[in-house]
Amino acid sequence: MRERGAEAPRVLLLGDPVAHSLSPSFQNAAFEALGLESRYEVCQITAAELPGILTQLREGALLGANITLPHKEAAAKHVDRLGVVASWLGAVNTWVPTVYGVEGHNTDLSGLRRVLEERLEGRPVEHACILGAGGTARAAVVALEQLGCAQITLANRTPERAQAIAEALAPHVQAHLRACSLEALCRAGAGAWRAADLVLHTTSLGVGAAPETPAWAGALEAWAPLPWAAWAEVGAVVVDASYGRQGTPFVAAAQSRGLQATDGLDMLLYQGVDAFALWTCRTPPEEIMRQALYAAAGRPLAAATPPRDRSGAGAG
């Protein structure tokens, strides 16, 4: 077992799909800036292959790993220890080898909360609607609770999954949690609870899709029945947890209806900054990471949120 923070050959991003990921661009820029020899690489795997990666971590062959869709919940079941946040959420996006075995952490929560704080700019959220019922949705519930949201609706194609999240997290939050199907959310006259102040998309639909492709068009068609008019009436803020070099279909759908919307590029950065601190026990070079990510995404750095002082900040 390598001592935690020691140099090791690689950090892996585990998921399916992962080829579209921009994480290597800014993680490798951070390793280079700090003079570390480690490299960040993508690795498309099935859930059945996760234990094999854990073996490599325990043997010291890897510095760490990130886990993305659709393996975040499965990744929580195989580790030796869970961090407090990961234990609450039942979802892990970061694996860290330690002398006690492999620890599972969740930096989605801290990354998402930071994005929401920046996008809301102090505006209170009474009611939020989360689309999806995976690991990111779990993190979103707690992040919104921490921001004082009073009511959270979880809408998923399979409502039983949304209900399971509501039941699992209810003991940890004061917000009223409601679960429903996407069909119920889309129905006209389904109720005033549709008029959310904030809408957060966390599903895998449209991930990696480019404009003018069948995948992009299919996602736009799938989201067309959502209660956009109700959301526009209250001026809801829309956030997509996924991202793309040319945006995402969910953001495009929202903006076409006059809603303020942003994708998950900054969430990707912030969760990655916190994960980097866990793997290396070093202060992440956040501005270097931001510059590398925005360059890889083909976006002007002027569009980025100004950096905040992270001195003394923990990895969350």
ABEGO torsion letter per residue (X at the ends): XBBBGBBBABBBBBEOBAAABAAAAAAAAAAAAAGBABBBBBBBBBAAAAAAAAAAAAAGABAEBBBBOAAAAAAAAABABBBAAAAAAGBBABBBBBAAEBBBBBAAAAAAAAAAAAAAGGBBBABBBBBEABAAAAAAAAAAAAAGBABBBBBBABAAAAAAAAAAAAAABABBBBBBBAAAAABBGAEAAABBABBBBABABGBGBBBGBAAAAAAAAAAAABBAAAAAAAGBBBBBABBBAAEBAAAAAAAAAGBBBBBAAAAAAAAAAAAAAAAAGBBBBAAAAAAAAAAAAGBBAAABBBBBBABGBBAX
